[in-house]
């Protein structure tokens, strides 16, 4: 079983792992991660090409959400899209994610012994 197969198998389980949270943000984070890796397992792409696609999708989602908040029939949550400021926030979050050390991944850890 390859690393990718193990990642697919673990993504298919509905039981939350120890690090998963039940917050809406945690659920969205996990869903996006699983979708990204499952997609790459089905149709591999070079890393930068895959990340470029992901960035375009985030931009498209931003535009859709912004449009849903415009006009008299828009969402009434109070958010007003500001592409300049919102882009700065998105870039800051991306930079913060790049500075975090990678999370341990059992599928990639070296075997140190046997049981």
C-alpha positions in Angstrom: 0.0 0.0 0.0 1.5 3.3 -1.0 1.6 6.5 1.0 -1.1 7.9 -1.3 -3.3 4.8 -0.8 -2.9 5.2 3.0 -3.9 8.8 2.8 -7.0 7.9 0.8 -7.9 5.2 3.2 -7.6 7.4 6.2 -9.6 10.2 4.5 -12.4 7.7 3.8 -12.9 7.1 7.6 -15.7 9.1 9.1 -14.3 8.8 12.6 -12.5 12.0 13.6 -8.8 11.7 14.5 -7.3 13.1 17.6 -6.2 16.4 16.0 -9.5 17.1 14.3 -11.7 19.7 15.8 -15.5 19.9 15.7 -15.4 23.7 15.0 -16.8 24.8 11.6 -13.3 26.1 10.7 -11.7 22.8 11.6 -14.3 20.9 9.6 -13.8 23.1 6.5 -10.0 22.9 6.9 -10.2 19.1 7.0 -12.7 18.9 4.0 -10.4 21.1 1.9 -7.3 19.1 2.7 -9.0 15.8 2.0 -10.4 17.1 -1.3 -7.0 18.4 -2.4 -5.1 15.2 -1.6 -7.8 12.9 -3.0 -7.8 14.9 -6.2 -4.0 14.7 -6.5 -4.2 10.9 -5.9 -6.6 10.6 -8.8 -4.8 12.9 -11.2 -1.2 13.7 -10.1 0.2 17.2 -10.9 3.5 18.8 -10.1 3.3 20.5 -6.7 3.3 24.1 -7.9 0.7 23.3 -10.6 -1.6 21.9 -7.9 -1.0 24.8 -5.6 -1.7 27.3 -8.5 -5.0 25.5 -9.2 -5.9 25.7 -5.5 -5.1 29.4 -5.4 -7.3 30.0 -8.4 -10.1 28.1 -6.7 -9.8 30.2 -3.6 -9.9 33.4 -5.7 -13.0 32.1 -7.4 -14.7 31.2 -4.1 -13.8 34.7 -2.9 -15.5 36.3 -5.9 -18.6 34.1 -5.4 -18.9 34.9 -1.8 -18.4 38.6 -2.5 -21.1 38.6 -5.1 -23.4 36.9 -2.7 -23.0 39.9 -0.3 -23.7 42.6 -2.9 -26.9 44.4 -3.6 -30.2 44.6 -1.7 -30.8 40.8 -1.8 -27.3 40.0 -0.6 -26.3 38.2 2.6 -27.2 40.3 5.7 -24.3 39.1 7.9 -22.7 42.5 7.7 -19.5 41.6 5.8 -18.6 44.1 3.1 -16.0 42.7 0.6 -12.9 44.7 0.3 -10.6 42.9 -2.2 -7.5 45.0 -1.2 -7.7 44.4 2.5 -9.1 40.9 2.2 -6.2 40.0 -0.1 -3.7 41.2 2.5 -5.4 39.0 5.2 -5.4 36.0 2.8 -1.7 36.6 2.0 -0.9 36.9 5.7 -2.6 33.6 6.5 -0.7 31.9 3.7 2.6 33.3 5.0 1.8 32.2 8.6 1.0 28.7 7.3 4.3 28.6 5.5 6.2 29.5 8.8 4.5 26.7 10.8 6.6 23.5 11.1 5.0 20.6 9.3 2.7 18.4 11.3 3.9 14.8 12.0 2.6 12.4 9.4 2.7 8.7 10.4 2.7 7.7 6.7 6.0 9.5 6.2 7.8 8.6 9.4 10.7 6.2 9.3 10.2 2.8 11.1 12.5 2.6 14.1 11.7 -0.8 15.4 9.2 -3.6 15.5 6.6 -4.7 17.9 
